[in-house]
Amino acid sequence: MGFTLRKSADRHEGRPLETLLYPPVKLFLERAGYVVKGEIGGCDIVGLAEGETTLVVICELKLTFNLELILQAVDRASACDEVWIAARISARGKGREADRRYRDLCRRLGIGMLGVSDAGEVSVIVSSVSPMPRSNPKRRTRLVKEHKKRQGDPALGGSTKVPIMTAYRQQALACAAALADGPLRPRDLKSTVPTAGQILLANYYGWFERVEKGVYTLTAVGHEALMRWPRPVLDKACDGSRTDV
């Protein structure tokens, strides 16, 4: 597939290596029929497969298989149909993936294990059990809603300590881009962001300022945001309600 973890790690010193696992694992899930996006609702990877019902798969990434990774998967399992954990395979064959007790624990919990080689190849170590009982339907609904609203796949799965490009941030940026040339009223933005009025009024990021009744302008912080973040091209059907921010 032309992707190696070792070479990528050399090119991306300082970036959490979990993010380097994202491209091959994303491709693996896409080949299984899922639409995959990173960093949705605190989950490293969320994939959706549409059918009679929407199937939700969650995958958590770590450099190595450990107990924390299993605990994360147990937490995520209540909001999805399948849950997976993925980590690098030890080159010496001494990682937890070689421990039968670890594999048996995942199997008993219904957690799938994916191993990622230094060559970027993904292999199934333990298959996920599907479907899983849904004990947290509200969380599941939030994940599905954010996944569908977010334009493209702007966040690398496994990212830590960095702001995430959520659907709400994309919509706020669209408002900011429109205001970059001068003050506007919310109705002037509705063709791009239907709930622009709510976003401007909430001013969650401090990007907007009301200069007179019903008229908003962009703050210095808002101008800085436009320099930092790429301006999204939004689907006009997107609403501006908040899921992730």
C-alpha positions as CSV (number, residue, x, y, z in Angstrom):
1,M,0.0,0.0,0.0
2,G,3.1,2.2,-0.1
3,F,2.8,3.2,3.6
4,T,5.3,2.2,6.3
5,L,5.1,3.1,10.0
6,R,8.8,3.2,10.4
7,K,9.4,5.7,7.6
8,S,6.4,7.8,8.6
9,A,7.7,7.9,12.2
10,D,11.0,9.3,10.9
11,R,9.2,12.0,9.0
12,H,6.9,13.0,11.8
13,E,9.0,13.3,14.9
14,G,7.1,14.9,17.7
15,R,3.7,13.7,16.4
16,P,2.0,11.1,18.6
17,L,2.6,7.8,16.8
18,E,-1.0,6.7,17.4
19,T,-1.9,9.0,14.5
20,L,0.4,7.0,12.2
21,L,-1.7,3.9,12.8
22,Y,-4.8,5.8,11.6
23,P,-4.3,5.6,7.8
24,P,-3.8,1.8,7.5
25,V,-6.6,1.0,10.0
26,K,-8.9,3.5,8.3
27,L,-8.2,1.7,5.0
28,F,-8.8,-1.7,6.5
29,L,-12.3,-0.6,7.8
30,E,-13.1,1.2,4.5
31,R,-12.5,-2.1,2.7
32,A,-14.9,-3.7,5.1
33,G,-17.6,-1.3,3.9
34,Y,-17.4,1.5,6.5
35,V,-17.3,5.3,6.1
36,V,-14.5,6.1,8.5
37,K,-13.6,9.4,10.3
38,G,-11.2,10.1,13.1
39,E,-11.7,11.6,16.6
40,I,-15.5,11.5,16.9
41,G,-16.9,12.0,20.3
42,G,-13.6,11.1,22.0
43,C,-13.2,7.9,20.0
44,D,-10.1,7.5,17.9
45,I,-12.0,6.0,15.0
46,V,-15.7,5.8,14.2
47,G,-17.0,4.0,11.1
48,L,-20.6,3.9,9.8
49,A,-22.1,1.4,7.4
50,E,-25.6,2.2,6.1
51,G,-28.2,-0.5,5.6
52,E,-31.6,-1.2,7.0
53,T,-30.0,0.2,10.2
54,T,-26.8,2.1,10.6
55,L,-24.0,-0.1,11.9
56,V,-21.4,1.7,14.1
57,V,-17.9,0.4,14.6
58,I,-15.4,2.0,17.0
59,C,-11.6,1.4,17.1
60,E,-9.1,2.7,19.6
61,L,-5.4,3.1,18.8
62,K,-2.3,2.6,20.9
63,L,1.4,2.1,20.2
64,T,1.2,-1.2,22.1
65,F,-1.5,-3.5,23.3
66,N,-2.1,-2.9,27.1
67,L,-4.8,-3.0,29.7
68,E,-5.7,0.7,29.2
69,L,-6.6,-0.1,25.6
70,I,-9.0,-2.8,26.7
71,L,-10.5,-0.5,29.2
72,Q,-11.1,2.1,26.5
73,A,-12.8,-0.5,24.3
74,V,-15.0,-1.7,27.1
75,D,-16.1,2.0,27.7
76,R,-16.8,2.5,23.9
77,A,-18.6,-0.9,23.5
78,S,-21.9,0.5,24.9
79,A,-22.3,2.9,21.9
80,C,-21.5,0.7,19.0
81,D,-22.1,-2.6,17.2
82,E,-18.4,-3.6,16.9
83,V,-15.5,-2.4,18.9
84,W,-11.8,-3.0,18.0
85,I,-8.4,-2.2,19.4
86,A,-5.4,-1.7,17.2
87,A,-1.7,-1.4,17.9
88,R,1.7,-2.0,16.4
89,I,2.9,-5.6,16.3
90,S,6.1,-6.1,18.2
91,A,8.9,-6.8,15.7
92,R,10.4,-9.3,18.2
93,G,7.1,-11.1,18.8
94,K,7.1,-10.3,22.5
95,G,4.1,-7.9,22.6
96,R,0.8,-8.6,24.3
97,E,-0.6,-9.7,21.0
98,A,1.5,-12.9,21.5
99,D,0.0,-13.4,25.0
100,R,-2.8,-16.0,24.8
101,R,-4.4,-14.6,28.0
102,Y,-4.7,-11.1,26.5
103,R,-6.2,-12.5,23.3
104,D,-8.6,-14.7,25.3
105,L,-9.7,-11.6,27.4
106,C,-10.5,-9.7,24.2
107,R,-12.4,-12.6,22.9
108,R,-14.5,-13.0,26.0
109,L,-15.3,-9.3,26.0
110,G,-16.2,-9.3,22.3
111,I,-13.3,-6.9,21.5
112,G,-11.6,-7.3,18.1
113,M,-7.8,-7.0,17.9
114,L,-6.0,-5.5,14.9
115,G,-2.2,-5.7,14.5
116,V,-0.4,-3.1,12.4
117,S,3.0,-4.1,11.1
118,D,5.9,-1.7,10.4
119,A,5.0,-2.1,6.7
120,G,1.5,-0.7,7.4
121,E,-0.2,-4.1,6.9
122,V,-3.3,-4.7,9.1
123,S,-4.1,-8.2,10.3
124,V,-7.0,-9.5,12.4
125,I,-5.7,-11.1,15.6
126,V,-9.1,-11.6,17.3
127,S,-12.4,-11.0,15.5
128,S,-14.9,-8.7,17.0
129,V,-18.3,-10.1,18.1
130,S,-21.3,-8.4,16.4
131,P,-23.8,-7.2,17.2
132,M,-23.1,-6.0,20.8
133,P,-25.8,-5.0,23.2
134,R,-26.5,-1.2,23.1
135,S,-26.6,0.0,26.6
136,N,-26.0,3.7,25.8
137,P,-28.2,4.7,22.9
138,K,-27.9,8.4,23.6
139,R,-24.1,8.3,23.2
140,R,-24.4,6.2,20.1
141,T,-26.8,8.8,18.6
142,R,-24.4,11.6,19.3
143,L,-21.6,9.7,17.6
144,V,-23.6,9.0,14.5
145,K,-24.9,12.6,14.3
146,E,-21.4,14.1,14.6
147,H,-20.0,11.6,12.1
148,K,-22.6,12.5,9.5
149,K,-22.4,16.3,10.1
150,R,-18.7,16.6,10.0
151,Q,-17.5,17.4,6.4
152,G,-14.7,15.1,5.2
153,D,-12.3,13.6,7.6
154,P,-10.3,16.5,9.0
155,A,-9.0,14.9,12.2
156,L,-6.4,12.1,12.5
157,G,-7.5,9.3,14.7
158,G,-5.2,9.1,17.8
159,S,-4.7,12.8,18.0
160,T,-4.1,14.1,21.6
161,K,-3.7,17.6,23.1
162,V,-4.7,19.3,20.0
163,P,-8.1,21.0,19.1
164,I,-10.3,18.7,17.0
165,M,-12.0,20.0,13.8
166,T,-15.5,19.1,14.8
167,A,-18.7,19.8,12.7
168,Y,-19.5,22.7,15.0
169,R,-16.0,24.2,14.5
170,Q,-16.4,23.8,10.7
171,Q,-19.7,25.7,10.8
172,A,-18.3,28.4,13.0
173,L,-15.3,28.8,10.6
174,A,-17.8,29.1,7.7
175,C,-19.4,32.0,9.6
176,A,-16.0,33.5,10.4
177,A,-15.0,33.3,6.7
178,A,-18.2,35.1,5.6
179,L,-17.5,37.9,8.2
180,A,-13.9,38.4,7.2
181,D,-14.9,41.0,4.7
182,G,-17.1,43.0,7.0
183,P,-20.1,42.9,9.4
184,L,-23.2,40.8,8.4
185,R,-26.5,39.7,9.8
186,P,-27.3,36.1,10.6
187,R,-29.8,35.9,7.8
188,D,-26.9,36.7,5.4
189,L,-25.2,33.5,6.4
190,K,-28.2,31.1,6.5
191,S,-27.6,29.8,2.9
192,T,-24.3,28.4,4.2
193,V,-25.0,27.7,7.9
194,P,-28.8,27.5,8.6
195,T,-28.3,28.1,12.3
196,A,-25.7,30.9,12.0
197,G,-27.7,33.0,14.4
198,Q,-27.3,30.4,17.2
199,I,-23.6,30.1,16.5
200,L,-23.0,33.9,16.5
201,L,-25.0,34.4,19.6
202,A,-23.3,31.6,21.5
203,N,-19.9,32.8,20.4
204,Y,-18.3,29.6,21.9
205,Y,-14.8,30.3,20.6
206,G,-14.8,34.1,21.0
207,W,-14.6,34.7,17.3
208,F,-17.6,37.0,16.9
209,E,-18.8,40.4,18.3
210,R,-22.1,42.1,18.0
211,V,-21.6,45.7,16.8
212,E,-25.3,46.6,16.8
213,K,-28.6,44.8,17.1
214,G,-28.5,41.8,14.8
215,V,-25.2,42.7,13.2
216,Y,-21.9,40.8,13.9
217,T,-18.3,41.3,13.0
218,L,-15.2,39.2,13.4
219,T,-12.8,39.6,16.4
220,A,-9.1,39.5,16.3
221,V,-9.3,36.0,17.6
222,G,-11.6,35.1,14.8
223,H,-9.1,36.4,12.2
224,E,-6.4,34.4,13.8
225,A,-8.6,31.3,13.6
226,L,-9.0,31.8,9.8
227,M,-5.2,31.9,9.5
228,R,-4.8,28.7,11.6
229,W,-7.7,26.6,10.2
230,P,-8.6,25.7,6.6
231,R,-11.9,27.1,5.5
232,P,-14.4,24.3,5.1
233,V,-16.7,23.8,2.2
234,L,-20.0,22.9,3.9
235,D,-22.9,20.9,2.7
236,K,-25.8,23.3,2.7
237,A,-28.0,20.6,4.4
238,C,-25.8,20.8,7.5
239,D,-27.3,22.4,10.5
240,G,-25.3,24.2,13.1
241,S,-26.4,22.4,16.2
242,R,-23.7,21.3,18.5
243,T,-22.6,17.7,19.1
244,D,-18.8,18.0,19.6
245,V,-17.3,21.4,19.8
